[in-house]
Amino acid sequence: MSNPTTPAQTSATVRSGIPAVDRYLGTGYSLVPGMSSRFAAAICCGLLRMQTAMGVAGPVAEIGPFEGRFFIALAHALASGEKALAIDLFDWPNPEVMGRFEANCAKHGVPAECRIAWKADSRRMRPQELLAKLDGRPARFIHIDGEHSRAALTQDLELATAVLAHEGLIALDDMLHPGYPTLMVAVHEYLGRHPEMCVLCIIDRETVVAATKFVLCRAEWFKSYEAKLLDAYKDNVWPLGADFEPHWCLVLSLDTRLAEIG
Ligand SMILES: C[S@@+](CC[C@H](N)C(=O)[O-])C[C@H]1O[C@@H](n2cnc3c(N)ncnc32)[C@H](O)[C@@H]1O
């Protein structure tokens, strides 16, 4: 944690601790078109490293991988025999986006046997269909970055929760974003419906495009993950934390300063 006069860090100094991920973050991430922050990618893959060390195994999935920027980082964090599933309409801004996704994965070292690209609408997907794509194995990490409406996020959250491993994590993109204020309403309603779930941490934004992410986990796993995050990312802990009334969670940021007073 820094003192009030310490300047903000850059995300280039933040690592996942997985060599393949950190190589990609250093040399490939900015070359792949996309909208997720490098800081968040490092921390999310750091969480995948912690899961592997805890013995948590299983596939990872992303709703809305677009051209693969964040997805490739997740895929480099897989343990042996695990797969990453990419669910996207793959029609925006044109149908060629699926080819660009595949080419980016190949160029940045994600083997074909480790990845599944599924051209599908998450809003019409049933949990059984998604689980079948994962060979029946619950997902240990799901990144939700699809349609940015309150209704779609509500549906994607329910879908993700239904296929999540017990110790699994759900990351949500574009939280607290000025352009998507109603996504927070969907999150609060979801937390009300699912008292077994809580926000593990808020990963602060880098820019308005590389926006804030929330990471959710089952409440019984909160303390275990929190202790590991505090250990690995102590320089990024914003001292006041976040109040979800009554639950508090970590805020991880590149700028841990407080306002100077007095
Ligand atoms: C903001 S982009 C995601 C950026 C990407 N995750 C990254 O980190 O660079 C949103 C993606 O969600 C996809 N999408 C939107 N609605 C969807 C839906 N209902 N089902 C599946 N994908 C959807 C879009 O096609 C688009 O590729």
The ligand as a MOL file (V3000), in Angstrom:
LIG
                    3D

  0  0  0     0  0            999 V3000
M  V30 BEGIN CTAB
M  V30 COUNTS 27 29 0 0 0
M  V30 BEGIN ATOM
M  V30 1 C -17.0840 -5.3780 -25.2920 0
M  V30 2 S -16.9190 -6.7500 -26.3220 0 CHG=1
M  V30 3 C -15.9110 -7.7780 -25.3230 0
M  V30 4 C -14.4580 -7.4270 -25.2450 0
M  V30 5 C -13.5470 -8.5300 -24.7680 0
M  V30 6 N -14.0840 -9.2940 -23.6590 0
M  V30 7 C -12.1790 -7.9970 -24.3750 0
M  V30 8 O -11.8130 -8.1320 -23.2120 0
M  V30 9 O -11.4910 -7.4450 -25.1990 0 CHG=-1
M  V30 10 C -18.5030 -7.5110 -26.1400 0
M  V30 11 C -18.6800 -8.8290 -26.8990 0
M  V30 12 O -19.8760 -9.4420 -26.4330 0
M  V30 13 C -20.4980 -10.1010 -27.5120 0
M  V30 14 N -21.9280 -10.2970 -27.1950 0
M  V30 15 C -22.8790 -9.3380 -27.0710 0
M  V30 16 N -24.0720 -9.8970 -26.7730 0
M  V30 17 C -23.8640 -11.2320 -26.7170 0
M  V30 18 C -24.7190 -12.3560 -26.4710 0
M  V30 19 N -26.0300 -12.1940 -26.2180 0
M  V30 20 N -24.1650 -13.5920 -26.4980 0
M  V30 21 C -22.8440 -13.7810 -26.7370 0
M  V30 22 N -21.9980 -12.7360 -26.9920 0
M  V30 23 C -22.5070 -11.5000 -26.9820 0
M  V30 24 C -20.2500 -9.1620 -28.7000 0
M  V30 25 O -20.3850 -9.8630 -29.9260 0
M  V30 26 C -18.8340 -8.6610 -28.4110 0
M  V30 27 O -17.8590 -9.4420 -29.0730 0
M  V30 END ATOM
M  V30 BEGIN BOND
M  V30 1 1 1 2
M  V30 2 1 2 3
M  V30 3 1 2 10
M  V30 4 1 3 4
M  V30 5 1 4 5
M  V30 6 1 5 6
M  V30 7 1 5 7
M  V30 8 2 7 8
M  V30 9 1 7 9
M  V30 10 1 10 11
M  V30 11 1 11 12
M  V30 12 1 11 26
M  V30 13 1 12 13
M  V30 14 1 13 14
M  V30 15 1 13 24
M  V30 16 1 14 15
M  V30 17 1 14 23
M  V30 18 2 15 16
M  V30 19 1 16 17
M  V30 20 1 17 18
M  V30 21 2 17 23
M  V30 22 1 18 19
M  V30 23 2 18 20
M  V30 24 1 20 21
M  V30 25 2 21 22
M  V30 26 1 22 23
M  V30 27 1 24 25
M  V30 28 1 24 26
M  V30 29 1 26 27
M  V30 END BOND
M  V30 END CTAB
M  END
